[in-house]
Amino acid sequence: QHAVFWMKNTLLPLDMVFADATGRVTHVHSNAVPQDETPIDGGTDVTLVLEIRGGLAARLGIAPGAELRHPAIAQTAAIWPCAAE
């Protein structure tokens, strides 16, 4: 789906990491401004959004094309499946 967020009532700057159904990062919005009501467009085909402390995505090298791993991602479609327990 098309994902759009804002920062109303959020007190800290955040990085928003947008990913598709396979866990591939499609867009990163860095250092969203606290309490700003300007829409932040993550694009289309967004299934997951990871919100982390502002600046952390760059420090960790998270950018479009990166692969996320999480059990909430359908493991049959995941580009980086979680290990079986």
C-alpha positions as CSV (number, residue, x, y, z in Angstrom):
1,Q,0.0,0.0,0.0
2,H,1.0,3.6,-0.1
3,A,2.4,4.7,3.2
4,V,2.4,8.3,4.5
5,F,3.3,9.3,8.0
6,W,3.7,12.5,10.0
7,M,5.5,13.4,13.3
8,K,2.6,15.0,15.2
9,N,3.0,14.2,19.0
10,T,6.4,12.6,18.4
11,L,9.1,14.3,20.6
12,L,12.3,12.8,19.1
13,P,13.7,12.9,15.6
14,L,13.2,9.5,13.9
15,D,14.4,7.7,10.8
16,M,11.6,5.9,9.0
17,V,12.7,2.8,7.1
18,F,10.1,1.7,4.6
19,A,10.2,-1.9,3.2
20,D,8.2,-4.1,0.9
21,A,6.6,-7.5,1.6
22,T,9.9,-9.3,1.1
23,G,11.8,-7.2,3.7
24,R,13.7,-5.1,1.1
25,V,14.1,-1.5,2.1
26,T,12.5,0.8,-0.5
27,H,13.0,4.2,1.1
28,V,14.6,5.8,4.1
29,H,13.5,9.1,5.5
30,S,16.2,10.4,7.8
31,N,15.7,12.6,10.9
32,A,12.0,13.4,10.6
33,V,11.4,16.6,12.5
34,P,9.6,16.2,15.9
35,Q,6.0,17.4,16.0
36,D,6.0,18.3,12.3
37,E,2.7,17.7,10.5
38,T,4.2,17.6,7.0
39,P,3.4,14.3,5.3
40,I,6.4,11.9,4.9
41,D,5.8,9.8,1.8
42,G,7.3,6.3,2.0
43,G,6.1,5.4,-1.5
44,T,4.0,2.6,-2.8
45,D,4.2,-1.1,-2.1
46,V,5.1,-0.5,1.5
47,T,4.3,-3.4,3.9
48,L,6.6,-2.5,6.8
49,V,7.8,0.6,8.5
50,L,10.6,0.6,11.0
51,E,10.9,3.7,13.1
52,I,14.3,4.2,14.8
53,R,16.2,7.0,16.5
54,G,17.1,9.7,14.0
55,G,20.5,9.2,12.4
56,L,20.7,5.5,13.2
57,A,19.9,4.3,9.7
58,A,23.0,6.0,8.3
59,R,25.2,4.8,11.1
60,L,24.1,1.2,10.5
61,G,24.2,1.5,6.7
62,I,20.5,1.0,6.2
63,A,19.6,2.4,2.8
64,P,17.3,1.4,-0.1
65,G,18.2,-2.1,-1.2
66,A,19.1,-3.3,2.4
67,E,17.4,-6.4,3.6
68,L,15.4,-6.6,6.8
69,R,14.8,-9.9,8.7
70,H,11.8,-10.3,11.0
71,P,9.3,-13.1,11.8
72,A,6.4,-10.7,10.8
73,I,7.6,-11.0,7.2
74,A,6.0,-14.0,5.4
75,Q,9.0,-16.4,5.5
76,T,8.0,-17.9,2.2
77,A,8.5,-14.5,0.5
78,A,11.3,-13.1,2.7
79,I,14.6,-12.3,0.9
80,W,16.3,-13.0,4.2
81,P,14.3,-15.6,6.1
82,C,14.5,-16.0,9.8
83,A,16.4,-19.1,11.0
84,A,14.2,-22.1,11.9
85,E,14.0,-22.6,15.7
